[in-house]
């Protein structure tokens, strides 16, 4: 009696569809990494845009300015170093996310959505998203706060922690454990059918 594997068999159309989706995800990842590299370099050389909190009345009492964008050459070296560091951390996070999304899609197209390499890859991605994202957002907020203090009025020395995609790291961590459960179920039931 031969054992029947429970690995799902995908038809040609499904494999092609997953291949196209993996290719598009890879392309988006390359674009995101390219944009992150450009932004990090631009901030470092003084040409990158930096959004700051500002407060000033508009002429004729029609409202207030609450934000302004300056180039990174207008801010102090300490603030610029923090913004470059935060941008570099965000770049690493984007690269890791893109790589694991492509890996997952390729594994699924091969018919191995619960391959043993996926659990550690998705778990690592969840940790990188959560910890790297929080670290990047905190350093970025500190850099913007220092820049606002260095420039003075109308810029505000205010700390802002933006909720970015790092908040979804917790969902990815949960998905890692779902993949682990799928691996165990697949291993335990292999050959029973």
N, C-alpha and C positions, 0 to 999 in steps of 0.2 A: 504494500500500500504506500503510495507516495503522498507526501504532505503537500497541501495546497496553501501557498502563501496568501496572507490576507492583505498584502500590499495592493492598494487600488490600481487597477490598470486603466490608464487614460487612453482614449482614442487619439488618432492623429490630429483631429481638429482641436481637441483640448490641449495637446502638447504644443501645437503651433500657437494657439492663443496664449498659453502661459509663456512661451518663448518670446512672443511679441511684447507682452506685458513686462517681462523681465528686461527686455531690451529698452523699452521706454523708461522703466524705473532706473536702469543703469544710466541712460542719457540724462534724466533729471538729476541723478546723483552727481554726474560729472559737471553739469551746469551749476548745481548748488556748491560743489567744492570749488569750481572756478570762480564763482562769485565771492565765496568766502576768502579765497586767496587774494583776489583783487581788493576786497574791502580791507583785509588785514594790512596789505602792502600800502594802500592809499592812506590809511590811518597813520602808519609808521612814517611815511615820507611827508606828511602834512597836508595831503590833498583830500583826505576822507571827510565826508560829512558827519557832523556830530549834532544830534538833536538835544537841545537843552531846555529846561524849564525856565521861562522868563515871565515877567509880569510888568506891563507898562500900559498906560492908557493910550487909546487911539485919539487922533485929533477930533475935535468937535464933540468929544464925550460920547462916541457911538459904541464904545466897547473897550475891551482890553486885549492885549497880546498875551497869550499864555505859553507860547513856545517859540523858539527860534533855532535855526540851523546855522552853525558856523563850520568852517573847515578846521581840521585838526592842527593846522599850523598856528591858529589863534589861541590855542590852549597851552597850559604849562606842560613841561616834559613828564612830570609825575603822572598827571591825568592822562596824557597821551599813552604812556607806557601801560597804564591799567586798561585803557580801551583796546590797545593792540593785543594785550594778553587775553582779554575777554573774547575778542574776535577770533583769535587763534584757537581757543578752547571750543568755541562754537563751530569752527571749521572741522575740528577733530570729531565732534559729536555728529555733525552732518555726514562726514565720510563714513563713520561707523554705521549709522542708520541706513545709509544708502547701500552699503555693502551687504548688510544682513537682509535687507528687503530683497535684493537680487538673489542672494543665496537661498532664501526661503522659496522664492518663486521658481528657481531652477530645481530645487529638491522636489517641489510639488509637481513640476512638469515631468520629472523623472519617475513619479509615482512613489516617492519616499518622503511624504510630508512629516513623518515622525523619525527621521534619521537621527542617529545618536549625536551628531555634531550640532544639530539645531538647538537643543536645550542650552548648552553652554553659550552658544552664539547669541541667542535671544536674551538669556539672562545677563550676559555681559552688556548687550545693547541697552537693556533696561537700566542697568546701573550707570552706564555712561550717560544716557539721556537724563536720568534723575540727578546724579551727583555732578556731572559735568555741566548740565544746564543750570542748576542752582548756583554753582561756583561761577560760571560765566555771567549769569544775570547779576549776581552780587558784586563781582568785580566791575562790571559795566556800570552799575548804579553808583558805585563808589567813585569811579572815574568821572562820570558826568557830574556828580556832586562837587568833586574837587574842581572841575572845569568851571562850573557855575560860580564857585567861590573865587577862583582866580580872576575871572572876567569882571566880577562885580555887577552893579546895576546895569541893566534891568534883569540880568540873569540871576537865578535863585540858586542858593546852595542847598539843594533838596535832593534827597535820596529816593529813587523810584526803582522798585523791583518789579520788572515786567514778567507776567506769567506767560511763558512761551511754551513751545512744544515739550519742554522738559517735564511739564506736569503730567504728560502722558506716559512718562517712563514707568509710573506705577502700573499702568495698564499693560505695558510690555512685560514687566516683571511677572504679572499674573499670567500672561500668555505663555511665559516660559514654563510655568508649572503645569499649565494645560498640556503643553507639548510633552513634558516629562510624563504626565499621566497617560497620554496617547502612546508614548514609547513603551511604557510598561504593559499597557493593555495589548499592544501589538505583539510584544515579545511573549506574554503569557498565553495568548490565544493562537500563536503561530502553529500551524499544523493540526488544529482541532477540527477544521472543516473538511 
